[in-house]
Amino acid sequence: MCKKIALCLMVLFNALTVLGQKEVLKFNRDGKFKIVQFTDVHYKYDDQANSQISLDRINEVLDAERPDFVMFTGDVVVSNEAFKGLDIVLEPCIRRNIPFGVIFGNHDDEYDRTRAELYDYLSQKKGSMMPAREGEVAPDYVLTVKSSKDKNKNAALLYCIDSHAYTQIKSVPGYDWIKFDQIAWYRNQSKEFTKQNNDIPLPALAFFHIPIPEYKDAVMEDKNRLFGVRGEGVACPTTNSGLFTSIKECGDVMGTFVGHDHNNDYAVMYKEVLLAYGRYSGGNTVYNNLANGARVIILQEGERKFDSYIRLAGGEIESRISYPGSFN
């Protein structure tokens, strides 16, 4: 009897251990790693009729692309019953066993859950790649993509950064900025990964919700070629805290991917870094003039290169680009 109880406890412990483990992201045998970025889903649990098209598009994109990883770049659920809303939005990923990450926008915590509560809930869900929170309200995190040839070797990095919401300084109104301690964290992470890679920066991407001021600077220069739709201005912080400068100094990040401005989905090269928007992925719960869809990003192992495009309903694809080739 005691042996049976012990065996049952061991099986339960092993099952819980497996459930608690995060997926290992790695390049496929063909040397590619595919990411789908959904942004500004703006799902409303109390308005499911107008939210349904966002779920339709998520399911269609996942079936068509079969990505290795999904990144939600903020403003995912914008209503009370946020946990129930997140369950619905994430169900397509969970059902297909596709690992995912989430970063917050400026609206996620405006309802019945705090940013910390949302993060804790998300980090514990099946398929979530978000590490456990250790004090920060919504910690930044970096995900490693392993080599297809060596499961212990890091081959690429995905930085996931909280861009906050609104500034708390009355004399500087508008959107908040990425803080100095976050930039220091990024620099330290980049430095350590570079050191581990024989002092060669790993190919990396960065995801956050609110665009940094360089998105506005980039489109002001006529020489910078733009791919995609520029349907509105750049709603960024009025204060520049220096993330882009650190990206240039560290030399690992090839491109940044944001949301926030629903009528933009363009990508533009600025000082050899791609500044890109995702495609609005939401329904009819908030302003939008673009048919909803998603951005697809395909990394190439061992190369500082990637391909990207916008996927829409019915198999339609727009704005195919290659980094850096399309911008040379």
ZAMARGU-4260 file (C-alpha; in steps of 0.2 Angstrom, whole numbers, plus 5000, padded with zeros to 4 digits):
<rodrens>
0) 5000/5000/5000 | 5014/5012/5005 | 5023/5008/4989 | 5008/5012/4978 | 5005/5029/4987
5) 5024/5033/4985 | 5023/5028/4966 | 5007/5039/4964 | 5016/5054/4973 | 5031/5051/4962
10) 5020/5051/4946 | 5011/5067/4952 | 5028/5076/4956 | 5035/5072/4939 | 5019/5078/4930
15) 5019/5094/4940 | 5038/5096/4936 | 5035/5094/4917 | 5020/5106/4918 | 5031/5119/4927
20) 5045/5118/4914 | 5046/5130/4900 | 5048/5125/4882 | 5065/5126/4874 | 5065/5137/4859
25) 5076/5131/4845 | 5080/5133/4826 | 5072/5120/4815 | 5082/5107/4805 | 5081/5119/4790
30) 5090/5133/4800 | 5074/5144/4802 | 5064/5150/4817 | 5047/5157/4814 | 5038/5170/4825
35) 5021/5177/4823 | 5018/5194/4831 | 5000/5198/4836 | 4997/5216/4842 | 4983/5226/4849
40) 4970/5212/4850 | 4959/5223/4861 | 4948/5208/4866 | 4933/5213/4876 | 4926/5199/4887
45) 4910/5210/4888 | 4909/5212/4869 | 4913/5195/4862 | 4903/5199/4846 | 4914/5213/4841
50) 4930/5204/4847 | 4926/5188/4837 | 4935/5193/4821 | 4952/5194/4831 | 4950/5176/4837
55) 4946/5171/4819 | 4962/5179/4813 | 4972/5172/4826 | 4966/5154/4822 | 4968/5157/4803
60) 4986/5164/4805 | 4992/5150/4816 | 4985/5137/4805 | 4993/5145/4789 | 5010/5149/4797
65) 5012/5135/4811 | 5025/5146/4820 | 5038/5141/4832 | 5034/5155/4844 | 5020/5168/4846
70) 5023/5186/4853 | 5008/5197/4859 | 5014/5215/4860 | 5002/5223/4871 | 4984/5228/4873
75) 4978/5210/4873 | 4962/5211/4884 | 4954/5228/4887 | 4939/5224/4899 | 4935/5217/4916
80) 4936/5198/4918 | 4953/5200/4911 | 4959/5182/4916 | 4944/5175/4906 | 4948/5186/4891
85) 4966/5180/4891 | 4960/5162/4892 | 4950/5164/4876 | 4964/5174/4867 | 4978/5162/4871
90) 4967/5146/4869 | 4972/5145/4850 | 4991/5144/4855 | 4988/5132/4869 | 4978/5120/4859
95) 4991/5120/4846 | 5005/5118/4858 | 5014/5134/4852 | 5024/5143/4865 | 5020/5161/4867
100) 5026/5177/4876 | 5016/5193/4881 | 5022/5210/4885 | 5009/5224/4890 | 5003/5239/4882
105) 4996/5255/4890 | 4978/5248/4892 | 4980/5230/4898 | 4980/5235/4917 | 4966/5248/4916
110) 4952/5236/4921 | 4950/5223/4935 | 4968/5216/4936 | 4985/5225/4940 | 5000/5223/4929
115) 5008/5211/4942 | 4992/5200/4943 | 4991/5199/4924 | 5010/5194/4923 | 5008/5181/4936
120) 4993/5173/4928 | 5001/5173/4911 | 5018/5166/4917 | 5009/5151/4924 | 4999/5146/4909
125) 5004/5131/4898 | 5015/5136/4884 | 5020/5153/4892 | 5039/5157/4890 | 5037/5171/4903
130) 5049/5168/4918 | 5042/5170/4936 | 5041/5187/4943 | 5054/5192/4956 | 5048/5208/4963
135) 5046/5219/4947 | 5028/5223/4943 | 5031/5217/4925 | 5049/5211/4922 | 5058/5212/4906
140) 5064/5196/4900 | 5075/5188/4886 | 5072/5172/4878 | 5086/5162/4870 | 5083/5152/4853
145) 5095/5137/4853 | 5105/5131/4839 | 5097/5117/4828 | 5114/5108/4829 | 5118/5110/4847
150) 5104/5111/4860 | 5116/5119/4873 | 5121/5133/4861 | 5112/5150/4860 | 5109/5155/4842
155) 5098/5170/4844 | 5089/5181/4857 | 5072/5189/4859 | 5071/5204/4871 | 5054/5207/4878
160) 5053/5224/4886 | 5039/5233/4895 | 5036/5250/4888 | 5024/5255/4902 | 5009/5267/4899
165) 5008/5285/4904 | 5021/5297/4911 | 5019/5301/4930 | 5028/5318/4928 | 5016/5332/4926
170) 5028/5343/4916 | 5031/5329/4903 | 5014/5323/4898 | 5010/5309/4886 | 5017/5291/4885
175) 5030/5284/4897 | 5047/5279/4892 | 5058/5263/4894 | 5067/5267/4910 | 5086/5268/4913
180) 5086/5253/4924 | 5078/5243/4910 | 5091/5249/4898 | 5105/5244/4910 | 5097/5227/4911
185) 5097/5225/4892 | 5115/5231/4891 | 5120/5218/4905 | 5111/5204/4896 | 5118/5209/4879
190) 5136/5210/4887 | 5135/5193/4895 | 5127/5184/4880 | 5141/5192/4869 | 5154/5186/4881
195) 5148/5169/4880 | 5148/5169/4861 | 5167/5173/4860 | 5163/5192/4860 | 5152/5191/4845
200) 5135/5198/4847 | 5121/5186/4845 | 5107/5190/4832 | 5093/5197/4842 | 5076/5205/4840
205) 5067/5217/4853 | 5048/5218/4856 | 5039/5231/4866 | 5022/5240/4864 | 5025/5259/4862
210) 5037/5264/4849 | 5052/5274/4854 | 5056/5291/4847 | 5067/5284/4833 | 5052/5278/4824
215) 5047/5296/4822 | 5064/5301/4817 | 5066/5287/4804 | 5051/5293/4794 | 5056/5311/4794
220) 5072/5306/4783 | 5067/5304/4765 | 5082/5293/4762 | 5074/5279/4773 | 5064/5267/4763
225) 5048/5262/4771 | 5038/5246/4767 | 5020/5244/4773 | 5006/5256/4778 | 5009/5273/4787
230) 4991/5277/4791 | 4994/5288/4807 | 5008/5297/4816 | 5020/5289/4828 | 5012/5290/4846
235) 5029/5289/4856 | 5036/5297/4872 | 5041/5315/4870 | 5057/5311/4880 | 5070/5299/4873
240) 5078/5288/4887 | 5091/5281/4875 | 5087/5263/4872 | 5091/5265/4853 | 5108/5271/4857
245) 5111/5256/4868 | 5105/5245/4854 | 5118/5252/4843 | 5132/5251/4856 | 5128/5233/4860
250) 5127/5228/4842 | 5115/5213/4844 | 5097/5219/4840 | 5094/5219/4822 | 5076/5225/4823
255) 5062/5231/4835 | 5044/5226/4834 | 5030/5237/4842 | 5011/5240/4841 | 5001/5254/4848
260) 4997/5264/4832 | 4983/5253/4825 | 4984/5261/4807 | 5003/5258/4805 | 5011/5242/4800
265) 5027/5248/4791 | 5045/5244/4793 | 5059/5256/4790 | 5078/5254/4792 | 5086/5267/4803
270) 5104/5267/4806 | 5105/5249/4801 | 5092/5244/4814 | 5074/5239/4807 | 5060/5248/4816
275) 5044/5239/4812 | 5026/5239/4817 | 5016/5223/4819 | 4999/5222/4810 | 4984/5227/4820
280) 4976/5210/4826 | 4960/5216/4834 | 4942/5216/4830 | 4929/5230/4830 | 4932/5236/4848
285) 4943/5251/4845 | 4948/5262/4831 | 4956/5254/4816 | 4957/5257/4797 | 4967/5241/4792
290) 4960/5224/4790 | 4967/5214/4804 | 4981/5202/4803 | 4999/5198/4810 | 5017/5201/4806
295) 5028/5185/4803 | 5046/5185/4806 | 5058/5171/4800 | 5075/5171/4808 | 5090/5162/4799
300) 5102/5152/4810 | 5120/5159/4810 | 5115/5174/4800 | 5111/5192/4804 | 5097/5191/4792
305) 5078/5188/4793 | 5063/5189/4782 | 5046/5197/4787 | 5029/5200/4780 | 5011/5204/4785
310) 4998/5190/4784 | 4980/5194/4782 | 4963/5184/4779 | 4961/5172/4765 | 4980/5169/4763
315) 4984/5187/4757 | 5002/5192/4761 | 5008/5210/4760 | 5025/5219/4762 | 5037/5205/4760
320) 5054/5211/4766 | 5071/5204/4770 | 5083/5211/4782 | 5095/5219/4777 | 5093/5215/4759
325) 5077/5225/4755 | 5085/5241/4762 | 5102/5241/4753
</rodrens>
